[in-house]
Amino acid sequence: MEKALKSLSKHPFGDHSQCNKSWCRFITDPQEVYKSLPNGKPIQDQKLKEILTEVFDSYINHAEKLASLGSTQANESFNKTVGSKAPKSHNYSRSDSLNYSVALILLELIETFLTNPSKCTIMGIDPTFNLGEFVVTPIVYKNLKLIHRRTGLDIGIRDIGQSHVIGKLKQGRYQVIVRFISYRTRQLVYSNKKALKGDPNGTIITENLTHFRTNLVKQLATLKYNNKINACWTTDGRIFIKVNANSQKRIINNLDDISDLESDIQQLEERTNTNNSDGM
């Protein structure tokens, strides 16, 4: 790791003393050229070299710790997300546009983080049970028995970490938020929520979304109700839609994504109307 870090600050400047022949072509062929640098020549800016050397030296001093960091998948995922707002093919770094784009991405990631993946909300709880602090779980247990009857899932009290009533009584029913002990159990329950369709008490299961994402889902639900989109659903706080049954799923992160979606739907409808007119 230490040698690799040393090579990173030297290689672009024509110094290959720390490089490895497994990736550096200059070791076997000194006449090679840099494919990603102007005129295929090494960088000549000594000031830049000094700055980069200083930066990499700080990492070299902790090379032993860095060697056990493991996967960089999270970093690559973040880079890809930034690239979706500020593509590398365009120069955003010379204006505030890059800062605004990255800030927007961070807000979206925070929104997703605040959506606790181990929680879900059960709505339609019968309020005739005692709603004291220490007897909320039996209320949930009643609904877990309903889930068991409908899905066959063996879910019980020991699978629940915490639960409590949220909001006020609406149409004679309460909402209860449930934190499961394990994410796997939560997924088993949530993935079988369709089995509750048609429950006479109106019991349904939804994800515990932030206020912002809840509003996004409400807008998409309106589009679905008006037959503008085929489906809308959430997974771990992320919002997905399909315009029609055969289209690919599309992720919705913010209001701009909904605006783009509505624009695409309008264009699709206009093309459809034009084709129908031509066929008459």
KAFEN-V183919 format. One line per field, one symbol per residue. ss: DSSP state (H for helix, E for strand, - for the rest). psi: psi as a letter, one per 40 degrees, with the letter a starting at -180 (. if undefined). burial: b if it has 24 or more other C-alpha atoms within 12 Angstrom, else e. Layout:
ss = ???
psi = ???
burial = ???
This chain:
ss = -HHHHHHHHHH--------------------------HHH-----HHHHHHHHHHHHHHH--HHHH------HHHHHHHHHHHHH-----------HHHHHHHHHHHHHHHHHH----EEEEEEEE---------HHHHHHHHHHHHHHHH-----HHHEEEEEEEEEEE--EEEEEEEE--HHHHHHHHH-HHHH-------EEEE---HHHHHHHHHHHHHHH-----EEEEE--EEEEE-------EEE--HHHHHHHHHHHHHHHHHHHHHHHHH-
psi = ddddddddeddeeehfdeihedehedddgeeiihdeiheeiihehdddddddddddddddefdddddedaiedddddddddddddgieeigeeeiedddddddddddddddddegheeiihhifhheeihfidefddddddddddddddddehghadeehdiiiiiaihhfeiihhhhhididdddddddeeddeehehdefhihiigiidddddddddddddddefdidihiihfeihiihdideiiihhhdadddddddddddddddddddddddde.
burial = eeebbbbbbbbbbbebeebeeeebebeeeeeeeeeeeeeeebeeeeeebeeeeeebeeeeeeeeeeeeeeeeeeeeeeeeebeebbeeeeeeeeeeeeeeebeebeebeebbeebbbbbbbbbbbbbeeebeeeebbbbbbbbbebbeeeeeeebbbebbebbbbeeeeeeebbbbbbbbeeeebbbbbbbbbeebeeeeeebbbbbbbbebbbebbebbbebeeeebbbbbbbbbbbbbbbbeeeeeeebbbbeeebeebeeebeeeeeeeeeeeeeee
